[in-house]
Structures are given as structure tokens and as C-alpha cells.
């Protein structure tokens, strides 16, 4: 750009100079030609010589003028245009740097705005420099507070100065409870452009689900240990009794052996249920969905379990409406759910009670409704009955041989088959279980929507 301007200036002044010198020379030559010469040949020759001299002088002037113009252009370029051009370049670079900084700032703001984790930056005086929406929501901040106002109300033993100046000796991680949420706070100091302490950044994470899962895991391990310890202790006790008392009569020995067998069978069921849940958790269960008649499946298993109902003098009835279409699900899995729910109804319904089963169709779903007149489930326990090893009456359930995993397995199976289960119950009056399973029609509708 500098060279272009330099050339333009030189050309401009050169053209102007040449035009002016040429114009003066032509004017002088024309004036010489207009002199009235009568017959003097020598005078004509003298005039011609002057004209030639004028042309020569003009050429010399033009050449000298061009040299001067070139030198002038160089001086102008070096001492005037070069600094200007330098300023222009710096201005462009500054503008580009500012645009890049603005672009990066907008990117950072966008990232912080859409982060699920909260971010708060404080200056050296504890004033908020930046705070994103997640931080406001997680800590319930409705106004721009300072560092101490925000964290003092949570009884957080943290000090701004200690974080900044004693970071290596101060814990930078704290856990607090906000309403029903468990929040993790990470504190870290940052430095300014002069590599001096500039403030503190706080990262806020909602770890409520992690805490719940960890609690469930610990409880699950404890429950498994307890469930296995009880039958193992019983088996060892009976076995030791048999080994230490050779004089036991046959009836007592058979009784002890039967109890050992029962406890072994109970452990086997428990391990089997645990393996089933593990397979569903790790998606190792192969789900083979097919179309089948739900009414026939329910009636068949109802008839199989009718023997158990008659043992307790229970009245069982099964009703299947005629308009139930084929369902689309894993047949063996659904059969396991039906057997599990029916077995529970029989187990927890007293002698002389009744169990009614209905199979029907509504809103593109087939449903199974099982109503019993059993002991019922307390209202406060309904939300927990699908948890693993959860029992309403632990002593009675264990006595009846239950593992506490039946409904958990049923829920896993139904989830894998896009199905639902809902339980309503009242203590002393009975329980109603409703299972909804997608039908062949539902599958066709979904396929059609996918093709569209």
C-alpha cells in the first residue's frame, strides 16, 4: 500500500511539472514564431536555434524536475506516509484483535450460559464479576450478592483470602445442601494479566443423583449381604446340629434337612433374581418382541396358579374381553411379570379372600388388571415398592420365601418392553395392579409415523 501511494504521488507531481514546463516552452516557442521577420535569413536561423535551445533546456528541466520529484516522493513516503501506514496497520491489527476478543468472549458467554454446572467469578474484594444462570438456580441467588453473603448462609467454612493466598493449604472442595439438592462447590483462585492474584472462581455441581445412586449402591450391598447371611447362618446352624448330634431321631433329622434344603432353595432364587437384574442393568438380556395373544397367556398362567389359590380357599376369577388385539412385546418376559404379580396376590391375600383378573384394551394398549382383597400396602410405601429388596413387612415377606426383588424385576422387564405398571392399595382392603402393554396396532402406528 505504501509503494502504491508513493508511485501515485510521484506520477501526479511529474505530470503536473511536465505539463507546466511544456506549456511554458510551447508558449515561448510560439511567441518566437510570431515575430515579424521580413527577409533576414540569419534572423530566421537565429530563431530556429533559440527554439532548439528552448526544447533542449525544456527537456533538461523536465529531466531534472523528474529527479526532484522522485526524491521528493521518497522523502514524503519515508517521513510522512510510512508513519501513517504504520498507524493504519496497527489500527487494523488492533481492530482484528478486538474482534477476536469479542468473538471469544461471546463464545465463552454462550458456553457458560448453557452449562449445567454453575460458575461464579469473584474479584479480590468478593464482588461478582460473572455469574451464569445455572449458578443462580442451584444456589437460589436472586440478586448480585458478594462472596460472604452467598456462602455464609450455607454455613460454608471457606475464606476468600485463604483461597487466594493459601490455596495449597486450604480445602477447595465443599458439599452443601440446598433444599433437597446436594451441591458440590469447587473453589480456585485465578491470576490477572500481570500474573498477580485476581480473584476466585467457584464451580457449582448438582450431585444429588450421584449421592442417591451411591446410597442405593451401599444399601444394595448391605441388603444382599444380609439376605445371604440369614439363610447361610440357618444352613450352618442346622448342619452343625446334625454333625454334632448323631443320636437325633429320623424325624428331627429330616426336619433339619428340609430346612437346609428350603434355605438353599431360597438362596438359589435370590442369586437367580440378582443375576436377572444384573443382566437387565447391563443390557445383556436379549429382548425378542413378537405378537401374541395376551388373553391366552394370562388365562393359562391363571389356571396354573389356581391350585395355589385353592390351597388357601381363595376365590379366583379371570375375565378376558373379546376385542383385545395382539400385543407386541417379549412374551417370556411378560409371562414372568404376570406370574410374579399373580403369585404376590395369592401370597398376600388371606385364606377365603378373592382375586380377580381382567384383560382388556384401551387407548391402543392392552391391559391386565389384578385386584385382590389382601393385606394391602401403606400409602407411604407405594413409591418404594419397586426398589430392590424393599419390603413392606420384612419379617413376613422373608418367612414366605420372598426375595424382595420380584417387583424390581417386573419393572425392569416392562420398561424394556415400553410397558407400564401402576399399583394402588389400601391397608386391610387389598391391592389393584394395572399393567399396560403396547399392541400390534400401536406398533403399526409407530412404523407408519417413522415412514412419513
C-alpha positions as CSV (number, residue, x, y, z in Angstrom):
1,X,0.0,0.0,0.0
2,X,2.8,2.4,0.8
3,X,4.5,1.8,-2.5
4,X,1.3,2.3,-4.4
5,X,0.7,5.7,-2.7
6,X,4.3,6.7,-3.3
7,X,4.1,5.9,-7.1
8,X,0.8,7.8,-7.3
9,X,2.3,10.9,-5.7
10,X,5.4,10.9,-7.9
11,X,3.3,10.4,-11.1
12,X,0.9,13.2,-10.0
13,X,3.7,15.8,-9.4
14,X,5.6,14.6,-12.5
15,X,2.6,15.0,-14.8
16,X,1.8,18.4,-13.3
17,X,5.5,19.6,-13.7
18,X,5.8,18.3,-17.2
19,X,2.6,19.9,-18.2
20,X,3.7,23.3,-16.7
21,X,7.2,23.2,-18.3
22,X,5.9,22.0,-21.6
23,X,3.2,24.7,-21.6
24,X,5.8,27.5,-20.8
25,X,8.2,26.1,-23.5
26,X,5.4,26.0,-26.1
27,X,4.3,29.4,-25.2
28,X,7.8,30.8,-25.6
29,X,8.3,29.0,-28.9
30,X,5.0,30.3,-30.3
31,X,6.0,33.8,-29.3
32,X,9.3,33.4,-31.2
33,X,7.4,32.2,-34.3
34,X,5.1,35.2,-34.2
35,X,8.0,37.7,-34.5
36,X,7.6,39.5,-37.8
37,X,10.7,38.7,-39.9
38,X,10.8,40.2,-43.4
39,X,13.9,39.0,-45.2
40,X,16.5,38.3,-42.7
41,X,17.7,34.8,-43.3
42,X,20.2,35.0,-40.5
43,X,17.4,36.1,-38.1
44,X,15.4,33.1,-39.1
45,X,18.3,30.9,-38.4
46,X,18.8,32.5,-35.0
47,X,15.2,32.0,-34.1
48,X,15.4,28.3,-35.1
49,X,18.5,28.0,-32.9
50,X,16.7,29.6,-30.0
51,X,13.8,27.2,-30.5
52,X,16.1,24.3,-30.4
53,X,17.8,25.6,-27.3
54,X,14.4,26.1,-25.7
55,X,13.5,22.5,-26.5
56,X,16.8,21.3,-25.1
57,X,16.5,23.4,-22.0
58,X,12.9,22.2,-21.6
59,X,14.0,18.5,-21.8
60,X,16.8,19.2,-19.3
61,X,14.3,20.9,-16.9
62,X,11.8,18.1,-17.3
63,X,14.5,15.5,-16.5
64,X,15.8,17.5,-13.6
65,X,12.2,18.0,-12.4
66,X,11.5,14.3,-12.6
67,X,14.6,13.6,-10.5
68,X,13.5,16.2,-7.9
69,X,10.0,14.7,-7.9
70,X,11.4,11.2,-7.3
71,X,13.5,12.5,-4.4
72,X,10.5,14.4,-3.1
73,X,8.3,11.4,-3.3
74,X,10.8,9.3,-1.5
75,X,11.1,11.8,1.3
76,X,7.3,12.1,1.6
77,X,6.9,8.4,1.6
78,X,9.6,7.8,4.3
79,X,8.8,10.6,6.7
80,X,5.1,11.1,6.2
81,X,3.4,8.1,4.5
82,X,5.4,5.4,6.3
83,X,4.3,6.5,9.8
84,X,0.8,6.9,8.6
85,X,0.8,3.5,7.1
86,X,2.3,2.1,10.3
87,X,-0.6,3.6,12.3
88,X,-3.1,2.2,9.8
89,X,-1.6,-1.3,10.1
90,X,-1.6,-1.1,13.9
91,X,-5.1,0.1,13.9
92,X,-6.2,-2.8,11.7
93,X,-4.4,-5.3,13.9
94,X,-6.0,-3.7,17.0
95,X,-9.4,-3.9,15.3
96,X,-8.8,-7.6,14.4
97,X,-7.6,-8.3,18.0
98,X,-10.6,-6.6,19.4
99,X,-13.0,-8.5,17.1
100,X,-11.3,-11.8,18.0
101,X,-11.5,-11.0,21.7
102,X,-15.2,-10.1,21.3
103,X,-15.8,-13.3,19.4
104,X,-14.1,-15.4,22.1
105,X,-16.0,-13.6,24.8
106,X,-19.3,-14.3,23.1
107,X,-18.3,-18.0,22.8
108,X,-17.4,-18.2,26.4
109,X,-20.6,-16.4,27.4
110,X,-22.6,-18.8,25.3
111,X,-20.9,-21.8,26.8
112,X,-21.3,-20.5,30.4
113,X,-25.0,-19.7,29.7
114,X,-25.8,-23.3,28.6
115,X,-23.7,-25.1,31.1
116,X,-25.5,-27.3,33.6
117,X,-22.8,-26.6,36.2
118,X,-22.8,-23.2,37.9
119,X,-19.9,-20.7,37.5
120,X,-19.3,-17.6,39.7
121,X,-16.2,-15.4,39.4
122,X,-15.3,-13.0,42.2
123,X,-12.8,-10.2,42.3
124,X,-10.3,-9.6,45.1
125,X,-13.0,-7.8,47.1
126,X,-15.5,-10.6,46.8
127,X,-17.7,-8.8,44.2
128,X,-19.2,-10.9,41.5
129,X,-17.5,-10.4,38.1
130,X,-19.6,-13.1,36.3
131,X,-22.4,-15.5,37.2
132,X,-24.3,-17.8,34.9
133,X,-27.9,-18.9,35.1
134,X,-27.1,-22.4,36.4
135,X,-25.3,-20.9,39.5
136,X,-28.3,-18.7,40.3
137,X,-30.7,-21.6,40.1
138,X,-28.6,-24.1,42.0
139,X,-27.9,-21.6,44.9
140,X,-31.2,-19.8,44.7
141,X,-29.5,-16.4,44.1
142,X,-32.0,-13.7,43.3
143,X,-29.6,-10.7,43.4
144,X,-26.0,-9.9,42.9
145,X,-24.6,-10.7,46.4
146,X,-20.9,-10.7,47.3
147,X,-18.8,-13.8,48.3
148,X,-19.6,-13.8,52.0
149,X,-23.3,-13.1,51.6
150,X,-23.7,-16.0,49.3
151,X,-21.8,-18.7,51.2
152,X,-22.3,-17.6,54.8
153,X,-26.0,-18.6,54.7
154,X,-24.9,-22.2,53.8
155,X,-22.5,-22.4,56.8
156,X,-19.6,-23.0,54.4
157,X,-16.3,-22.8,56.3
158,X,-14.5,-21.0,53.5
159,X,-12.5,-17.8,53.4
160,X,-11.8,-15.7,50.2
161,X,-8.3,-14.6,51.4
162,X,-7.3,-18.2,52.3
163,X,-8.3,-19.5,48.9
164,X,-6.3,-16.8,47.1
165,X,-3.2,-16.8,49.2
166,X,-3.2,-20.2,50.9
167,X,-4.6,-22.4,48.1
168,X,-2.2,-25.2,48.7
169,X,-3.1,-25.4,52.4
170,X,-6.8,-24.9,52.1
171,X,-9.5,-27.3,51.1
172,X,-11.1,-26.1,47.8
173,X,-14.0,-28.5,47.8
174,X,-17.1,-28.3,49.9
175,X,-20.5,-30.1,49.9
176,X,-23.7,-28.3,50.9
177,X,-27.4,-29.0,50.9
178,X,-29.8,-26.6,49.2
179,X,-33.4,-27.6,49.9
180,X,-33.4,-31.2,48.7
181,X,-30.4,-30.9,46.5
182,X,-26.8,-31.9,47.3
183,X,-24.4,-29.4,45.8
184,X,-20.6,-29.6,45.4
185,X,-18.6,-26.4,45.5
186,X,-15.1,-26.2,43.9
187,X,-13.1,-23.0,44.8
188,X,-10.0,-22.0,42.8
189,X,-8.0,-18.7,42.6
190,X,-7.1,-17.1,39.3
191,X,-4.4,-14.5,38.3
192,X,-4.8,-11.3,36.2
193,X,-2.8,-10.2,33.2
194,X,0.1,-9.2,35.4
195,X,0.3,-12.7,36.9
196,X,-0.9,-11.5,40.3
197,X,-3.9,-12.8,42.2
198,X,-7.1,-11.6,40.5
199,X,-9.9,-13.3,42.4
200,X,-11.7,-16.7,42.9
201,X,-13.8,-18.9,40.6
202,X,-16.4,-21.2,42.1
203,X,-17.7,-24.2,40.2
204,X,-21.1,-25.5,41.4
205,X,-22.3,-29.0,40.6
206,X,-25.6,-30.7,41.4
207,X,-24.6,-34.2,42.7
208,X,-28.0,-35.1,44.1
209,X,-28.4,-38.1,41.7
210,X,-24.8,-39.3,42.3
211,X,-25.5,-39.2,46.1
212,X,-28.7,-41.1,45.6
213,X,-27.1,-43.7,43.4
214,X,-24.2,-44.1,45.9
215,X,-26.6,-44.5,48.7
216,X,-28.6,-47.1,46.8
217,X,-25.4,-49.0,45.9
218,X,-24.4,-49.1,49.6
219,X,-27.8,-50.1,50.7
220,X,-28.0,-52.8,47.9
221,X,-24.7,-54.3,49.0
222,X,-25.8,-54.3,52.6
223,X,-29.2,-55.9,51.7
224,X,-27.5,-58.6,49.6
225,X,-25.1,-59.4,52.4
226,X,-28.0,-59.5,54.9
227,X,-30.2,-61.6,52.6
228,X,-27.4,-64.1,52.0
229,X,-26.2,-64.1,55.6
230,X,-29.6,-65.1,57.0
231,X,-30.0,-68.4,55.1
232,X,-26.3,-69.2,55.3
233,X,-26.4,-68.8,59.1
234,X,-29.5,-71.0,59.2
235,X,-27.9,-73.7,57.0
236,X,-24.7,-73.7,59.0
237,X,-26.7,-74.0,62.3
238,X,-28.8,-76.9,61.1
239,X,-25.8,-78.6,59.6
240,X,-23.7,-78.2,62.7
241,X,-26.5,-79.6,64.8
242,X,-26.7,-82.7,62.6
243,X,-23.0,-83.2,62.6
244,X,-22.7,-82.8,66.4
245,X,-25.7,-84.8,67.3
246,X,-25.5,-88.2,65.7
247,X,-28.3,-89.6,68.0
248,X,-31.0,-87.4,66.5
249,X,-34.1,-89.3,65.5
250,X,-35.1,-89.6,61.9
251,X,-38.0,-87.1,62.1
252,X,-35.8,-84.4,63.6
253,X,-33.0,-85.1,61.1
254,X,-35.4,-84.9,58.2
255,X,-36.9,-81.7,59.6
256,X,-33.4,-80.1,59.8
257,X,-32.5,-81.3,56.3
258,X,-35.7,-80.0,54.9
259,X,-35.0,-76.6,56.4
260,X,-31.5,-76.7,55.0
261,X,-33.0,-77.5,51.6
262,X,-35.5,-74.7,51.9
263,X,-32.8,-72.1,52.8
264,X,-30.6,-73.4,49.9
265,X,-33.5,-73.0,47.5
266,X,-34.2,-69.5,48.9
267,X,-30.5,-68.6,48.2
268,X,-30.8,-70.0,44.8
269,X,-33.8,-67.9,44.0
270,X,-32.1,-64.8,45.4
271,X,-29.0,-65.4,43.3
272,X,-31.1,-66.1,40.2
273,X,-33.0,-62.8,40.7
274,X,-29.8,-60.9,41.2
275,X,-28.4,-62.3,38.0
276,X,-31.5,-61.4,36.2
277,X,-31.4,-57.8,37.4
278,X,-27.7,-57.6,36.6
279,X,-28.4,-58.7,33.0
280,X,-31.1,-56.1,32.6
281,X,-28.8,-53.4,34.1
282,X,-26.0,-54.3,31.6
283,X,-28.5,-54.8,28.7
284,X,-27.4,-58.4,28.3
285,X,-30.9,-59.7,28.2
286,X,-32.0,-60.4,24.7
287,X,-35.4,-59.0,24.1
288,X,-37.3,-60.8,21.4
289,X,-40.5,-58.9,20.7
290,X,-43.3,-60.8,19.0
291,X,-47.0,-60.5,18.5
292,X,-49.0,-62.8,20.8
293,X,-52.4,-63.2,22.5
294,X,-52.2,-61.6,25.9
295,X,-55.6,-63.0,27.0
296,X,-54.5,-66.6,26.3
297,X,-51.2,-66.1,28.2
298,X,-52.9,-64.7,31.3
299,X,-55.6,-67.4,31.3
300,X,-53.0,-70.1,31.0
301,X,-51.0,-68.9,34.0
302,X,-54.1,-68.1,36.0
303,X,-55.2,-71.8,35.6
304,X,-51.7,-73.0,36.6
305,X,-51.8,-70.9,39.8
306,X,-55.4,-71.9,40.5
307,X,-54.0,-74.8,42.5
308,X,-52.3,-72.4,44.9
309,X,-55.5,-70.4,45.3
310,X,-57.5,-73.5,46.2
311,X,-55.0,-74.4,48.9
312,X,-55.9,-71.1,50.6
313,X,-59.6,-71.4,49.8
314,X,-59.4,-68.2,47.7
315,X,-61.9,-67.4,45.0
316,X,-60.2,-66.6,41.7
317,X,-61.9,-65.2,38.6
318,X,-60.4,-64.3,35.2
319,X,-62.2,-62.2,32.6
320,X,-60.9,-61.5,29.1
321,X,-62.8,-59.2,26.7
322,X,-63.2,-60.2,23.1
323,X,-61.7,-57.2,21.5
324,X,-58.2,-57.4,22.8
325,X,-55.7,-57.2,19.8
326,X,-52.4,-58.9,19.7
327,X,-49.7,-57.3,21.9
328,X,-46.2,-56.6,20.7
329,X,-43.6,-57.5,23.4
330,X,-41.2,-60.1,24.8
331,X,-43.6,-63.0,25.6
332,X,-41.4,-64.8,28.1
333,X,-40.7,-61.5,30.0
334,X,-44.4,-60.6,30.1
335,X,-45.2,-64.1,31.3
336,X,-42.7,-63.7,34.1
337,X,-44.3,-60.4,35.2
338,X,-47.8,-61.9,35.1
339,X,-46.7,-64.9,37.2
340,X,-44.9,-62.6,39.7
341,X,-47.9,-60.3,40.2
342,X,-50.4,-63.2,40.5
343,X,-48.1,-65.0,43.0
344,X,-47.9,-61.9,45.1
345,X,-51.6,-61.5,45.1
346,X,-52.1,-65.1,46.2
347,X,-49.3,-64.9,48.8
348,X,-50.6,-61.7,50.5
349,X,-54.3,-62.5,50.3
350,X,-55.6,-64.3,53.4
351,X,-57.5,-67.5,53.3
352,X,-61.0,-67.1,52.0
353,X,-60.1,-63.9,50.1
354,X,-60.7,-63.2,46.4
355,X,-58.5,-62.5,43.4
356,X,-60.0,-61.1,40.1
357,X,-58.1,-60.7,36.9
358,X,-59.3,-58.6,33.9
359,X,-57.7,-58.4,30.4
360,X,-58.9,-55.6,28.1
361,X,-58.0,-52.9,25.6
362,X,-57.9,-49.2,25.9
363,X,-56.1,-46.3,24.1
364,X,-54.1,-48.6,21.8
365,X,-52.8,-50.6,24.9
366,X,-53.8,-53.9,26.2
367,X,-54.1,-54.0,30.0
368,X,-54.1,-56.6,32.8
369,X,-55.8,-55.6,36.0
370,X,-55.3,-57.8,39.1
371,X,-57.5,-57.0,42.1
372,X,-57.1,-58.8,45.4
373,X,-58.5,-58.5,48.9
374,X,-55.2,-58.9,50.6
375,X,-53.4,-57.1,53.4
376,X,-52.7,-54.1,51.3
377,X,-49.8,-51.7,51.2
378,X,-49.4,-48.5,53.3
379,X,-49.7,-45.3,51.2
380,X,-46.2,-44.1,52.3
381,X,-44.7,-47.4,50.9
382,X,-46.2,-47.3,47.4
383,X,-43.5,-45.1,45.9
384,X,-40.8,-47.5,47.2
385,X,-42.2,-50.9,46.3
386,X,-40.2,-51.1,43.1
387,X,-36.9,-50.6,44.9
388,X,-34.6,-53.6,45.2
389,X,-35.0,-55.5,48.5
390,X,-37.7,-53.1,49.7
391,X,-40.4,-55.0,51.8
392,X,-43.4,-53.6,53.5
393,X,-43.3,-56.3,56.1
394,X,-39.8,-57.7,56.0
395,X,-40.3,-60.4,58.6
396,X,-43.4,-61.7,57.0
397,X,-42.0,-61.5,53.4
398,X,-38.9,-63.4,54.4
399,X,-41.0,-66.0,56.1
400,X,-43.0,-66.5,52.9
401,X,-39.8,-67.0,50.9
402,X,-39.8,-63.7,49.1
403,X,-36.5,-62.2,47.9
404,X,-37.7,-58.6,47.7
405,X,-36.7,-58.4,44.1
406,X,-39.8,-59.6,42.3
407,X,-41.4,-56.2,41.6
408,X,-38.0,-54.7,40.7
409,X,-37.5,-57.4,38.0
410,X,-41.1,-56.8,36.8
411,X,-40.5,-53.1,36.5
412,X,-37.2,-53.7,34.5
413,X,-39.0,-56.1,32.2
414,X,-41.9,-53.8,31.5
415,X,-39.5,-50.8,30.9
416,X,-37.6,-52.9,28.3
417,X,-41.0,-53.6,26.6
418,X,-42.2,-50.0,26.5
419,X,-44.9,-51.0,29.1
420,X,-46.1,-49.6,32.4
421,X,-47.2,-50.8,35.8
422,X,-49.3,-48.9,38.3
423,X,-50.2,-50.1,41.8
424,X,-53.0,-48.8,44.1
425,X,-53.6,-50.2,47.5
426,X,-55.1,-49.6,50.9
427,X,-54.1,-51.3,54.1
428,X,-56.6,-54.0,55.1
429,X,-58.7,-53.7,51.9
430,X,-56.5,-55.0,49.1
431,X,-54.4,-54.1,46.1
432,X,-55.0,-53.2,42.5
433,X,-52.2,-53.7,39.9
434,X,-52.6,-52.4,36.3
435,X,-50.2,-53.4,33.6
436,X,-50.3,-51.8,30.2
437,X,-48.6,-53.3,27.1
438,X,-48.3,-52.0,23.6
439,X,-50.4,-53.8,21.0
440,X,-49.9,-54.7,17.4
441,X,-51.9,-51.6,16.4
442,X,-49.6,-49.4,18.4
443,X,-46.6,-50.9,16.6
444,X,-48.2,-50.3,13.2
445,X,-48.9,-46.6,14.0
446,X,-45.3,-46.1,15.1
447,X,-44.0,-47.7,11.9
448,X,-46.2,-45.5,9.8
449,X,-45.1,-42.4,11.5
450,X,-41.5,-43.3,11.0
451,X,-42.0,-43.9,7.3
452,X,-43.7,-40.5,7.0
